[in-house]
Amino acid sequence: MTQFTLRTLDLPTLAAQMHRNAIGFDQLFDQLNRTTGSKVDNYPPHNIIQYDENHHAIEIAIAGFAEDELSIELTDNILTITGEQEVQPEIEGTVYIHKGISNRNFTRTFTLAEHVEVKSAVVKNGILTIALERNIPEEKQPKQIAIKFAK
């Protein structure tokens, strides 16, 4: 049996090979390529909450960012949250014993599933909460197909 390691498993090549043999899975492979090709960053910290099957929320800690320093954009099911602060000059004579509050810019992206809509974005107590709702059109919902037996 062949053993694979992360060094021998080339995900983009594997996805391309599978892509040639799959019909209708184009978006899945595009998402796979985006996921494997991006660097992992944990700033700012975030939560993803599931309230029920169709309602979710993303919470992002954005303390220190003003209203005009944040933006949210949705393009082709890619939700992008950006925070850009102006660099504040340090006050002369200030000595930090510990500097743990980050004041760096960020861009955080999330790939949303098909038919997921952004319902609202609210900041409360330094937490940005983005409400998401999945609305599957009736024609795309599962249907039972009657089976007829010929005699």
N, C-alpha and C positions, 0 to 999 in steps of 0.2 A: 504494500500500500504506500502511496506517495504521501509524504508529509509536506504541508505548506507552512511557510513562515511568512512574516510580513515582508521579508526581503524578496521572497520568491513569488509572492502573490501580487500581480500588477492589476489593480482594480480598474483603472481606465481601459486597459487592453481587454480585460475580461468583459467589461460592460460593452465595449465596441463589438466584441464577438457575439455576445448575447443579443445585442441590438439588431444585428443582421438577421437573426432567427426569430425575432419577436415582432408581432404586429400589434400596434395599438399601445405599446408601452414606451413610446418616445419620451414622454414627460418623466417617467420613472428613471430612465437612464440619464436624462439631463440633470435631474435632481441628484442622482448618485455621483455624477461627475462634479457638480458644484460642491457637494458635501466632502468628497475625498480630496478635492483640490484646495480647500480653504484651510487656513490656519485656525487653531483653536485658541480662543481668548475668553477669559472669564470676567472681563470688565465691561460694563458694570454688572454686578451680580443681578440675577433674574430668577423668577419663578414662572413655571407654566402650570396653570390650574385647570382641572377639568371639573366642571360643575355637573354636567350630564353628557350624554352622547353628542349633543349638538351645540353645547355652550362651553367655551373655554375663555381663559384670560391669560395674558402675559403681564407680569409685574416686573418692572425694572427700577432699581434704586438709582435715582437721578438727583440726589441731594446736592445742592450747590449750583444747579443749572437754572438759569432764568428762562422765562417763557420764550424770549426771542433767540435763545441758544439751542433750542430743540426743534427737530423736524421729524415727521413720520411720512413715509412714502410707500405706496403699494403699487408694484409694477409686475405683471405676469406672475402673480401669486408669490412674489418675493416682498416681504414686509421689511423695510429698512428704517431703523430708528437711528438718528444721528444727533450727537451733542457736540457743539463746538463753542468753547469758551475763549474769550480774549485772554491773552497772557497778562496777568497782573504783575506789575513790578513789585519786587520784595521791598518792604519798608526798611530803610537803612537802620541798622542797630538792632534789628529783630534777630533773636537767636532761638532756633527751634531745638528743644530737647528731644522731641519726637515729632515727626511729620508723617502722619498716617492717613490724612485726608487727601485723597487723590483729586487733582483738578486737571485731569487730562481729557482730551477729546476722545470720542468713541464713535464707532459705527457698529451696530448690531443688526444682523439679518436673520430672518426666520422664513423658511419656506412653508407656505400655507397649502393645505390640501385643496383640491378642487372644490368649488362651491362654498368656500369659507369667506365670509364677509367681515370686515372690520366695522363694528357697530359704534364704538366710542373710544375715546382716549381721554383719561382724566388723571390729573396729578393731585395727590392728597398726601400730606406729611412726607414729602420727598420720594414718593413711590408713584411712578407712571403706570397706570393700569390700562391695558388695551383689551377691550371686550371683543371677542370673536364669536361668530355664530355660523354654523353650517346649515345652509338651505339647499337641499337637494331638490331640483325640479321634479315635479310629479312624473314626467315622462322618463326620468332616469331612476326612479325608485324601483325596487324589486317587484316583480309581478309573478303571480302564479299562472302557469300555462296549463290549460285543460288538455288532457290526453284522451284521444279517441282511439278505440280499438276497432279495427276493421274486421268484419265477419265474413 
